[in-house]
Amino acid sequence: MSGIDDLPPLRDVIASHGLTARKALGQNFLLDLNLTAKIARSAGNLSGKDVLEVGPGPGGLTRGLLASGARRVLAVEKDPRCLPALAEIAAAYPGRLEVISGDALALDPAEHLEPPYAICANLPYNVGTELLVRWLTPPTWPPAWDRLTLMFQREVAERIVAQPGGKAYGRLAVLAQWRTEAQIVMHLSPQAFTPPPKVSSAVVRLDALPEPRFPADPKILERVVAMAFNQRRKMLRAALKGLSPDIEDRLLASGIKPTERAEQVGIEAFCALARNVAAG
């Protein structure tokens, strides 16, 4: 028995089902159930709430979420080898775990979960950033989820919470912090995983704000920010020249010096520029 439920320890689960982490799937298994329970607790009070988990693998975090009181967990797993282990968890928590075999990028969680739901996942390294951007850019805001608790490579986590002025600050920071309260809540060393990755990891919690911090058209803001950071070494008057023939005037009207670079510009100023562009 493990410390959080009556199921076997994860090492035994992996051995009995012949599971080895596959690099091609971005897999690194977290085997310490005390750690997975801690990650689940960092997601806040899950009682009476549906939770989406992506890439559960052998189910360590899944068990933490269920033991923490989640009403229902929808686990999306691309690796069919993991399904028997997840089926054992589903049997131990009747009616509370639904496992979908497939690609999370092709899933609409709203078809399966009752909003507002939480998303909590040790994301596969190869799709983590893409999933985050999708969750941060839904057609309408506020989104169907109210909190994301996600594990990333530490470098990615630091980019999400970065402030203007540093190399880590970029498109991801603007997208995340414009609409959420983002913070790193946990650090994990490579030794916590099997096999140990070459980089450290961190858990980021993002709480959806009722409305964005500053008014702006999402698509225009995304375009402005992407152009600015795609050529981040250039001054903004050069990086954004394709945006408008009078870009210098627009930058000045938005309170931005045309000679500044993208990493020097805060979210409020980017939103002001997006509004200026939208005004034509």
LUMLUM-361914 format. One line per field, with one value per residue: residue number from 1; x, y, z of N, C-alpha, C in turn. Coordinates in pm, whole numbers, padded with zeros to 5 digits. Example, Ala and Ser with C-alpha at 12.3 -4.5 7.8 and 13.67 -1.06 7.14 Angstrom:
<rs>
seq = c(1 2)
n_xx = c(01319 01285)
n_yy = c(-00569 -00225)
n_zz = c(00780 00708)
ca_xx = c(01230 01367)
ca_yy = c(-00450 -00106)
ca_zz = c(00780 00714)
c_xx = c(01320 01290)
c_yy = c(-00330 00003)
c_zz = c(00780 00787)
</rs>
This chain:
<rs>
seq = c(1 2 3 4 5 6 7 8 9 10 11 12 13 14 15 16 17 18 19 20 21 22 23 24 25 26 27 28 29 30 31 32 33 34 35 36 37 38 39 40 41 42 43 44 45 46 47 48 49 50 51 52 53 54 55 56 57 58 59 60 61 62 63 64 65 66 67 68 69 70 71 72 73 74 75 76 77 78 79 80 81 82 83 84 85 86 87 88 89 90 91 92 93 94 95 96 97 98 99 100 101 102 103 104 105 106 107 108 109 110 111 112 113 114 115 116 117 118 119 120 121 122 123 124 125 126 127 128 129 130 131 132 133 134 135 136 137 138 139 140 141 142 143 144 145 146 147 148 149 150 151 152 153 154 155 156 157 158 159 160 161 162 163 164 165 166 167 168 169 170 171 172 173 174 175 176 177 178 179 180 181 182 183 184 185 186 187 188 189 190 191 192 193 194 195 196 197 198 199 200 201 202 203 204 205 206 207 208 209 210 211 212 213 214 215 216 217 218 219 220 221 222 223 224 225 226 227 228 229 230 231 232 233 234 235 236 237 238 239 240 241 242 243 244 245 246 247 248 249 250 251 252 253 254 255 256 257 258 259 260 261 262 263 264 265 266 267 268 269 270 271 272 273 274 275 276 277 278 279 280)
n_xx = c(00084 00036 00114 -00104 -00334 -00503 -00379 -00100 00252 00405 00637 00604 00375 00469 00660 00502 00344 00524 00622 00815 00958 00914 01112 01031 00769 00786 00804 00855 00854 00703 00759 00727 00477 00416 00511 00351 00104 00148 00170 -00091 -00225 -00131 -00286 -00505 -00831 -01001 -01238 -01552 -01507 -01440 -01158 -00909 -00657 -00354 -00154 -00116 00039 00162 -00008 00046 00006 -00262 -00372 -00306 -00471 -00729 -00724 -00710 -00962 -01092 -01383 -01424 -01200 -01066 -00862 -00624 -00455 -00193 -00034 -00086 00011 -00010 -00273 -00388 -00286 -00404 -00667 -00687 -00671 -00907 -01091 -01049 -01143 -01442 -01645 -01522 -01302 -01230 -01085 -00933 -00814 -00587 -00496 -00426 -00425 -00622 -00855 -01163 -01215 -01447 -01657 -01665 -01638 -01757 -01789 -01687 -01382 -01076 -00737 -00479 -00158 00131 00288 00364 00686 00711 00475 00386 00408 00258 00002 -00047 -00057 -00286 -00481 -00470 -00570 -00856 -01172 -01349 -01348 -01404 -01238 -01339 -01205 -01080 -00842 -00503 -00267 00043 00317 00636 00945 01200 01300 01098 00890 00995 00989 00717 00645 00805 00931 00929 01236 01426 01593 01426 01173 00900 00687 00531 00516 00369 00123 00036 00033 -00132 -00390 -00406 -00320 -00007 00221 00516 00497 00632 00940 01125 01375 01585 01626 01391 01247 01184 01299 01570 01540 01738 01714 01595 01267 00955 00657 00384 00129 -00164 -00408 -00717 -00809 -01101 -01143 -00928 -00619 -00577 -00755 -00778 -00778 -00768 -00653 -00518 -00340 -00189 -00068 00085 00260 00386 00523 00693 00859 00964 01172 01352 01595 01604 01527 01202 01080 01185 01135 00860 00782 00638 00385 00253 00269 00317 00446 00621 00496 00269 00379 00486 00248 00142 00291 00542 00886 01025 01280 01312 01344 01164 01168 01174 00928 00625 00321 00091 00162 00198 -00068 -00183 -00065 -00176 -00444 -00421 -00341 -00566 -00749 -00700)
n_yy = c(-00120 00230 00562 00733 00610 00291 00163 00010 00108 00342 00252 -00023 -00041 00048 -00148 -00382 -00337 -00303 -00048 00200 00519 00716 00900 01016 01078 01274 01196 01181 01016 01084 00953 00965 00956 01127 01368 01402 01427 01663 01843 01825 01936 02194 02295 02395 02398 02126 02002 01898 01974 01949 01814 01851 01647 01615 01382 01165 00936 00669 00741 00883 01162 01168 01003 01160 01384 01271 01169 01407 01500 01574 01606 01483 01342 01398 01228 01251 01053 00976 00756 00427 00220 00292 00274 00037 00060 00301 00224 00061 00249 00388 00191 00181 00420 00459 00587 00834 00882 00939 00813 00913 00797 00939 01241 01536 01779 01761 01761 01881 02001 02105 01952 01743 01817 01990 02332 02592 02437 02283 02270 02048 01929 01731 01826 01680 01740 01805 01920 02105 02395 02469 02376 02538 02798 02768 02733 02981 03146 03140 03157 03324 03521 03531 03205 02853 02716 02775 02771 02693 02449 02367 02167 02246 02256 02422 02653 02728 02775 02998 03182 03225 03368 03588 03926 04254 04358 04158 03869 03648 03744 03762 03677 03471 03545 03785 03697 03521 03674 03885 03796 03634 03554 03471 03241 03079 02784 02567 02386 02133 01888 01723 01463 01380 01250 00971 00857 01068 01397 01628 01878 02103 02122 02302 02399 02581 02802 02933 03165 03242 03567 03773 03949 04068 04238 04485 04669 04532 04412 04070 03923 04120 04211 03976 03958 04195 04154 03914 03993 04187 04042 03847 03959 04044 04164 04390 04744 04866 05025 04923 04645 04640 04755 04646 04650 04894 05184 05421 05363 05465 05696 05581 05421 05621 05752 05560 05564 05453 05440 05463 05361 05167 04819 04507 04363 04556 04664 04694 04509 04671 04883 04746 04671 04921 04996 04799 04878 05123 05044 04899 05102 05207)
n_zz = c(00000 -00063 00067 00033 -00059 -00108 -00311 -00495 -00449 -00680 -00811 -00809 -00964 -01213 -01265 -01275 -01496 -01694 -01769 -01916 -01928 -02219 -02434 -02672 -02627 -02446 -02181 -01830 -01543 -01230 -00928 -00653 -00431 -00225 -00320 -00550 -00428 -00293 -00506 -00602 -00383 -00401 -00596 -00474 -00313 -00415 -00378 -00481 -00741 -01092 -01265 -01511 -01634 -01804 -01970 -01770 -01731 -01535 -01332 -01092 -01015 -01070 -00873 -00653 -00699 -00684 -00423 -00293 -00305 -00542 -00740 -00986 -01218 -01532 -01728 -01977 -02190 -02404 -02444 -02494 -02336 -02074 -02001 -01873 -01608 -01530 -01542 -01320 -01117 -01167 -01098 -00826 -00744 -00779 -01039 -01043 -01199 -01530 -01817 -02110 -02408 -02609 -02790 -02622 -02749 -02933 -02798 -02662 -02363 -02249 -02334 -02165 -01898 -01606 -01585 -01348 -01415 -01296 -01411 -01391 -01414 -01489 -01735 -02053 -02182 -02452 -02548 -02370 -02364 -02589 -02520 -02295 -02412 -02569 -02370 -02253 -02445 -02515 -02704 -02565 -02263 -01909 -01900 -01935 -01740 -01406 -01272 -01339 -01273 -01326 -01432 -01553 -01744 -01563 -01683 -01863 -01683 -01550 -01754 -01778 -01550 -01561 -01533 -01693 -01849 -01830 -01981 -01976 -01997 -02214 -02492 -02373 -02103 -02123 -02236 -02034 -01794 -01854 -01835 -01613 -01269 -01201 -01059 -00935 -00757 -00663 -00669 -00839 -00836 -01084 -00992 -00881 -01067 -01290 -01594 -01469 -01587 -01788 -01693 -01434 -01279 -01240 -01070 -01180 -01087 -01217 -01185 -01315 -01406 -01353 -01563 -01829 -01734 -01857 -02107 -02435 -02772 -02807 -03027 -03174 -02980 -02940 -03191 -03201 -02982 -03057 -03292 -03184 -03008 -03170 -03301 -03097 -03042 -03188 -03208 -03124 -03320 -03550 -03531 -03535 -03772 -03981 -03889 -03903 -04112 -03981 -03739 -03545 -03450 -03340 -03138 -02969 -02899 -02743 -02521 -02541 -02604 -02924 -02956 -02772 -02673 -02703 -02459 -02268 -02236 -02065 -01981 -01973 -02144 -02387 -02428 -02461 -02702 -02868 -02862 -02990 -03245 -03317 -03342 -03586)
ca_xx = c(00000 00106 00076 -00222 -00451 -00478 -00316 00043 00345 00418 00744 00545 00283 00551 00723 00402 00289 00634 00625 00938 00930 00960 01155 00953 00641 00814 00769 00942 00758 00723 00721 00704 00337 00410 00529 00232 -00002 00181 00132 -00237 -00267 -00097 -00395 -00612 -00942 -01061 -01363 -01667 -01463 -01385 -01018 -00849 -00515 -00296 -00034 -00106 00136 00115 -00117 00087 -00067 -00404 -00406 -00301 -00590 -00845 -00711 -00732 -01105 -01152 -01509 -01404 -01078 -01060 -00720 -00603 -00326 -00162 00042 -00178 00071 -00046 -00416 -00423 -00257 -00506 -00793 -00683 -00705 -01050 -01165 -01034 -01220 -01556 -01721 -01454 -01193 -01255 -00960 -00949 -00692 -00578 -00409 -00491 -00437 -00742 -00967 -01235 -01252 -01582 -01753 -01657 -01623 -01847 -01714 -01544 -01300 -00934 -00645 -00360 -00087 00275 00273 00474 00770 00704 00351 00345 00391 00146 -00124 -00065 -00101 -00425 -00567 -00467 -00628 -00985 -01251 -01410 -01289 -01320 -01242 -01414 -01125 -01051 -00703 -00409 -00152 00113 00461 00715 01087 01213 01322 00967 00818 01048 00941 00575 00630 00909 00895 01003 01375 01517 01587 01317 01047 00867 00547 00461 00488 00261 -00002 -00004 00008 -00239 -00521 -00401 -00223 00083 00330 00579 00460 00709 01055 01159 01505 01578 01628 01255 01183 01242 01441 01593 01565 01862 01682 01505 01128 00884 00511 00329 -00016 -00219 -00548 -00782 -00869 -01237 -01124 -00786 -00571 -00592 -00834 -00710 -00828 -00671 -00581 -00424 -00234 -00102 00010 00184 00361 00465 00615 00793 00955 01029 01298 01367 01720 01584 01441 01063 01044 01225 01069 00716 00757 00536 00254 00190 00370 00348 00462 00688 00394 00181 00454 00490 00112 00114 00382 00658 00992 01052 01414 01311 01328 01042 01179 01165 00791 00532 00195 -00001 00202 00164 -00214 -00210 -00029 -00276 -00564 -00390 -00343 -00705 -00823 -00676)
ca_yy = c(00000 00357 00648 00818 00527 00148 00109 -00017 00216 00361 00167 -00155 -00028 00056 -00279 -00483 -00309 -00290 00090 00279 00651 00731 01036 01066 01127 01376 01138 01163 00978 01129 00832 00991 00993 01244 01484 01421 01477 01804 01918 01832 02033 02330 02338 02451 02312 02063 01937 01936 02035 01864 01845 01794 01613 01576 01302 01109 00828 00562 00788 00937 01285 01131 00955 01276 01466 01200 01164 01544 01528 01617 01537 01399 01370 01354 01208 01229 00985 00940 00631 00318 00130 00339 00263 -00062 00114 00401 00151 00014 00365 00413 00090 00211 00543 00439 00700 00964 00896 00903 00814 00921 00762 01027 01358 01649 01891 01741 01745 01995 01960 02152 01846 01637 01868 02093 02452 02612 02323 02310 02190 02017 01830 01725 01826 01630 01853 01842 01992 02187 02537 02483 02362 02657 02909 02742 02758 03124 03223 03087 03255 03419 03527 03428 03073 02749 02677 02888 02764 02599 02413 02294 02149 02273 02277 02545 02766 02769 02832 03132 03269 03255 03465 03690 04067 04327 04396 04044 03784 03551 03812 03753 03657 03384 03624 03879 03623 03463 03773 03975 03742 03549 03577 03357 03230 02948 02737 02450 02350 01991 01854 01612 01334 01343 01183 00854 00885 01208 01483 01705 02010 02108 02151 02388 02400 02717 02813 03050 03187 03326 03692 03789 04014 04101 04351 04610 04640 04515 04303 03961 03886 04227 04208 03862 03991 04297 04093 03817 04067 04255 03949 03767 04029 04113 04241 04515 04846 04841 05093 04833 04516 04653 04840 04582 04664 05019 05275 05529 05290 05548 05781 05495 05386 05739 05776 05454 05580 05367 05500 05381 05301 05057 04683 04444 04318 04672 04715 04623 04461 04784 04957 04662 04680 05054 04991 04717 04961 05224 04976 04863 05222 05234)
ca_zz = c(00000 -00063 00178 00010 -00087 -00090 -00432 -00477 -00481 -00825 -00865 -00831 -01078 -01334 -01287 -01311 -01629 -01790 -01819 -01914 -01987 -02358 -02465 -02786 -02575 -02345 -02052 -01715 -01441 -01093 -00857 -00511 -00413 -00136 -00407 -00635 -00340 -00265 -00627 -00603 -00280 -00446 -00685 -00392 -00273 -00533 -00339 -00562 -00867 -01196 -01294 -01631 -01623 -01933 -01956 -01635 -01721 -01447 -01246 -00963 -00986 -01074 -00739 -00564 -00721 -00631 -00277 -00243 -00302 -00669 -00767 -01103 -01292 -01671 -01759 -02120 -02203 -02542 -02445 -02458 -02237 -01939 -01977 -01770 -01475 -01500 -01519 -01181 -01034 -01187 -01022 -00684 -00719 -00870 -01089 -01026 -01296 -01671 -01892 -02255 -02481 -02725 -02789 -02554 -02843 -03014 -02706 -02607 -02227 -02215 -02367 -02064 -01763 -01559 -01549 -01377 -01376 -01278 -01492 -01311 -01495 -01515 -01880 -02136 -02220 -02594 -02584 -02257 -02397 -02684 -02445 -02213 -02496 -02606 -02254 -02224 -02556 -02560 -02779 -02472 -02129 -01849 -01964 -01864 -01623 -01317 -01225 -01399 -01189 -01432 -01419 -01672 -01723 -01484 -01775 -01913 -01569 -01524 -01862 -01754 -01441 -01576 -01535 -01796 -01823 -01834 -02100 -01965 -02028 -02355 -02531 -02278 -01983 -02152 -02252 -01906 -01689 -01896 -01799 -01494 -01162 -01220 -00963 -00917 -00623 -00625 -00752 -00830 -00893 -01179 -00922 -00841 -01180 -01354 -01570 -01438 -01704 -01779 -01640 -01319 -01312 -01146 -01083 -01191 -01069 -01285 -01151 -01415 -01361 -01407 -01692 -01846 -01654 -01933 -02228 -02564 -02855 -02788 -03149 -03208 -02879 -02971 -03310 -03162 -02894 -03134 -03379 -03101 -02949 -03274 -03332 -02969 -03037 -03261 -03150 -03161 -03445 -03658 -03515 -03560 -03890 -04065 -03825 -03949 -04170 -03886 -03613 -03444 -03389 -03259 -03018 -02884 -02850 -02645 -02409 -02562 -02684 -03043 -02947 -02674 -02721 -02651 -02321 -02180 -02240 -01978 -02039 -01991 -02264 -02503 -02447 -02515 -02843 -02937 -02879 -03089 -03374 -03346 -03377 -03726)
c_xx = c(00087 00056 -00053 -00349 -00411 -00414 -00166 00129 00369 00529 00691 00450 00361 00614 00620 00345 00399 00645 00764 00908 00991 00990 01071 00818 00661 00788 00885 00848 00800 00669 00688 00561 00319 00424 00406 00115 00021 00144 -00020 -00287 -00239 -00202 -00512 -00719 -01012 -01194 -01478 -01631 -01412 -01243 -00976 -00702 -00467 -00168 -00017 -00002 00083 00017 -00078 00011 -00217 -00451 -00403 -00425 -00715 -00842 -00735 -00878 -01168 -01279 -01492 -01276 -01092 -00913 -00705 -00463 -00305 -00097 -00048 -00121 00027 -00192 -00453 -00397 -00362 -00642 -00800 -00718 -00854 -01135 -01161 -01112 -01343 -01627 -01649 -01339 -01239 -01123 -00992 -00814 -00685 -00488 -00484 -00509 -00565 -00869 -01031 -01284 -01395 -01689 -01760 -01665 -01724 -01768 -01770 -01462 -01155 -00855 -00518 -00284 00064 00284 00391 00554 00745 00576 00308 00316 00273 00012 -00151 -00117 -00247 -00519 -00575 -00538 -00760 -01064 -01313 -01339 -01393 -01339 -01324 -01338 -01102 -00909 -00627 -00297 -00068 00263 00528 00864 01102 01230 01189 00886 00864 01008 00797 00559 00727 00852 00976 01146 01473 01498 01472 01182 01020 00719 00469 00425 00371 00128 -00054 -00048 -00098 -00374 -00521 -00306 -00133 00194 00387 00554 00546 00825 01084 01292 01489 01567 01489 01187 01257 01202 01461 01615 01695 01840 01594 01364 01068 00734 00463 00178 -00062 -00368 -00609 -00840 -01010 -01235 -00977 -00746 -00594 -00671 -00747 -00780 -00726 -00589 -00480 -00309 -00137 -00012 00122 00297 00448 00566 00728 00901 01022 01162 01337 01497 01706 01505 01299 01023 01082 01148 00922 00683 00652 00396 00179 00299 00409 00371 00529 00587 00302 00250 00455 00353 00073 00207 00506 00761 01022 01188 01420 01301 01213 01052 01171 01021 00699 00401 00098 00032 00174 00014 -00252 -00177 -00129 -00405 -00542 -00395 -00486 -00787 -00802 -00594)
c_yy = c(00125 00442 00724 00739 00380 00082 00090 00107 00223 00275 00028 -00152 -00029 -00078 -00381 -00462 -00287 -00151 00150 00410 00661 00877 01097 01124 01233 01327 01140 01137 01028 01019 00853 01041 01108 01372 01508 01472 01625 01893 01934 01933 02176 02384 02396 02350 02256 01995 01990 01996 01929 01910 01776 01768 01564 01497 01241 00999 00716 00609 00843 01063 01259 01087 01068 01362 01400 01194 01301 01586 01578 01537 01436 01440 01314 01347 01173 01175 00935 00802 00515 00221 00166 00310 00155 -00011 00217 00337 00099 00128 00395 00316 00120 00336 00542 00569 00834 00986 00848 00917 00817 00892 00849 01146 01476 01768 01881 01734 01878 01956 01997 02046 01740 01687 01979 02217 02515 02494 02369 02224 02171 01906 01844 01712 01760 01748 01900 01915 02091 02331 02557 02471 02486 02774 02890 02775 02907 03208 03162 03194 03361 03412 03586 03291 02974 02698 02799 02885 02658 02575 02317 02284 02166 02257 02412 02668 02819 02835 02975 03230 03312 03367 03583 03831 04138 04358 04282 03959 03685 03612 03809 03731 03577 03460 03719 03807 03573 03572 03876 03928 03657 03606 03454 03359 03089 02904 02620 02429 02202 01967 01740 01476 01289 01257 01056 00852 01032 01289 01561 01842 01997 02145 02244 02380 02545 02711 02943 03059 03284 03451 03704 03856 04049 04226 04485 04577 04631 04403 04189 03929 03993 04230 04094 03893 04092 04234 03994 03888 04131 04160 03858 03830 04112 04193 04377 04616 04826 04911 05009 04701 04522 04732 04779 04597 04786 05110 05389 05472 05377 05637 05700 05452 05503 05768 05675 05462 05494 05440 05410 05310 05189 04923 04616 04410 04432 04722 04629 04589 04577 04862 04877 04670 04816 05058 04911 04797 05067 05165 04944 04984 05266 05359)
c_zz = c(00000 00053 00157 -00024 -00072 -00213 -00410 -00501 -00631 -00885 -00896 -00951 -01209 -01367 -01336 -01450 -01734 -01850 -01806 -01985 -02127 -02389 -02576 -02742 -02468 -02204 -01952 -01598 -01303 -01002 -00709 -00490 -00314 -00218 -00493 -00553 -00309 -00384 -00632 -00500 -00323 -00543 -00608 -00360 -00396 -00502 -00425 -00695 -00963 -01229 -01424 -01604 -01759 -01907 -01820 -01619 -01632 -01340 -01111 -00925 -00986 -00935 -00637 -00576 -00663 -00479 -00215 -00248 -00430 -00696 -00880 -01171 -01433 -01708 -01906 -02141 -02345 -02553 -02401 -02354 -02095 -01903 -01874 -01628 -01435 -01475 -01376 -01085 -01045 -01107 -00872 -00643 -00810 -00907 -01084 -01124 -01433 -01745 -02041 -02319 -02606 -02699 -02727 -02647 -02926 -02927 -02670 -02468 -02190 -02245 -02257 -01920 -01732 -01519 -01420 -01327 -01360 -01376 -01410 -01381 -01485 -01666 -01950 -02190 -02363 -02634 -02476 -02293 -02492 -02613 -02360 -02296 -02539 -02491 -02221 -02330 -02606 -02634 -02688 -02337 -02033 -01914 -01882 -01742 -01534 -01262 -01302 -01299 -01272 -01404 -01554 -01640 -01653 -01573 -01828 -01802 -01541 -01632 -01838 -01652 -01453 -01582 -01645 -01752 -01829 -01957 -02097 -02003 -02177 -02376 -02427 -02151 -02006 -02162 -02117 -01808 -01726 -01841 -01672 -01389 -01163 -01117 -00962 -00774 -00575 -00721 -00732 -00899 -00993 -01111 -00875 -00947 -01221 -01500 -01537 -01565 -01684 -01716 -01516 -01366 -01207 -01175 -01080 -01169 -01132 -01254 -01251 -01350 -01421 -01544 -01707 -01767 -01723 -02060 -02353 -02639 -02850 -02912 -03190 -03109 -02907 -03090 -03276 -03082 -02970 -03224 -03298 -03052 -03052 -03318 -03209 -02958 -03106 -03179 -03203 -03291 -03566 -03651 -03555 -03687 -03983 -04011 -03878 -04005 -04074 -03746 -03506 -03372 -03297 -03129 -02920 -02821 -02742 -02524 -02419 -02646 -02804 -03038 -02844 -02744 -02647 -02502 -02220 -02162 -02154 -02048 -02064 -02118 -02391 -02533 -02507 -02664 -02923 -02961 -02985 -03230 -03416 -03392 -03521 -03751)
</rs>
